[in-house]
Amino acid sequence: MSTPFYITTPIYYVNDVPHIGHAYTTLACDIMARFKRLDDNDVFFLTGTDEHGQKVETAAKSKNLKPKEFVDKVSINFVKLLDCMNFSNDDFIRTTEKRHFDSCQKIWNKLVENGNIYLGKYSGWYAVRDEAFFLESEIVDGKAPSGAPVEWVEEPSYFFNLSKWQDKLLTLYEENEDFISPKSRRNEVVSFVKGGLKDLSVSRTSFSWGIKVPNDDKHIMYVWLDALTNYLSACDFSKDQSNMKDSKFWPADIHMVGKDIIRFHAVYWPAFLMAADLPLPKKVFAHGWWTNEGNKISKSLGNVINPFDLVEEYGVDQIRYFLMREVPFGNDGDFSKSQLINRINSDLANSYGNLFQRVVSMIFKNCNETIPLKPKSLKNEDIILINSIKNNINDYRLLIDNQKFDVYLKNVWLVISDANKYTDEQAPWTLRKTDFKRMEVVLFTLIETLRQISLLLQPFLPKTSTSVLDQIKIPSNNRQIKDVEVIFGGGAKIELPEPLFPRVQN
């Protein structure tokens, strides 16, 4: 029976259009989801949009639209991004849906029942852009740590007793070292919690676009309590009778987030869940940010990277590959067009594309358009190449589980490099005249290696790897991760190959 695996992106705030950051987070989740499906897991991959809060209300007013009309228009852009980047999400949640409204009301009532919410008055600094409250000690030159302007807010508010959960959170981090990744983010969160937690304002009365607090219509639920609950809403929390103890997918295996929202996911969210007596997610991974040609990305600089434009200009698999290969996942990275073009031409066209083209062309021209049959005996150099992926498949599983996407790709490209080198050394074009049987063994070894490479690249380059596997006639039911370990028999009739990656001119 396949193991359930639940992965989430943060839900994206709809006050603007999708940018490279949204594509990056969702891509990382898509790769994990695709790999896990291919590795016999029952995957649930969730993404969606966060549609409430003061920022949305203000943005809607500026466009002379009602908030619901505004979010309906903007949310579509995030749905379009899924198709543009070839993402394989299983569900798309919007916080304006009934299932989410019901879940938010339910978690609020649980927190009240358990004595973890009380009515008081809030006085303090609030950043509308971040939808977050900040302590006096966090304000620098009149701004939030993110650089967002802050305003002094005084209003009646319900509070969540966050301070009560400080020791329990520290115990959680200590007993589950992998709960927050990478390590730098873990250290940051532990340090923040050790510095002391204050009770958290979880309602607002100064605007109206949001989910109303049960039994008190004057109050709107704090947008982060609302937003975080989406991960439960998609698992039918509102209908669940067992407090998610019998849920198929909850707790989530991994919440993937940007480093700017780690505090909400690694401090507030587990505290809310503990306070509501709900199971905790297994892991929160916070990745880094992108700069553009060395400069911080901002609307004011006009250097926001549009993923739709990139895909149109360079191709979807090319962009997917670059984003995952260029930077160790978790670190900050710089988006450079020259580096993107270099990766496309060098890694994709010259290495992987060239290997495919030369091997399949040689088979088509020299083997009666038929893949050679699996040989009865192989030389040592053939075995080494064939086994280079087959015997290390668990290493790839581990790299996916630890979000080491760049290392995974580096390892595959080492095999591609070895296969190209093997081709040059074995020189099948010469063997065609001197030792035809040996040529067939060499070409079989190469096509088998190409098959394994393409099986492993399916999560990263779904379109390209499907094209390769189709062209070398691998049946669709033999494309699981476990199929890497079973050498195929050959014998299929093929056609003249179509190039995989056109070279890009600088």
MOPEZI-V276765 format. One record per helix or strand. SS is the DSSP state (A for helix, B for strand). FROM is the first residue (numbers start at 1). LEN is the number of residues. If there is no record, write none. Layout:
[[SS,FROM,LEN] [SS,FROM,LEN]]
This chain:
[[B,3,7] [B,12,2] [A,20,19] [B,41,10] [A,54,9] [A,67,18] [B,91,4] [A,98,16] [B,117,11] [B,132,3] [A,136,3] [B,140,1] [B,143,1] [B,149,1] [B,151,10] [A,162,14] [B,180,2] [A,183,12] [B,200,2] [B,203,2] [B,212,2] [B,216,6] [A,223,6] [A,230,4] [A,237,3] [B,254,5] [A,259,17] [B,284,4] [B,290,3] [B,295,2] [A,307,8] [A,316,10] [B,333,3] [A,337,30] [B,370,1] [A,380,11] [A,393,9] [A,405,22] [A,428,7] [A,436,22] [A,462,10] [A,476,3] [A,481,5] [B,493,1]]
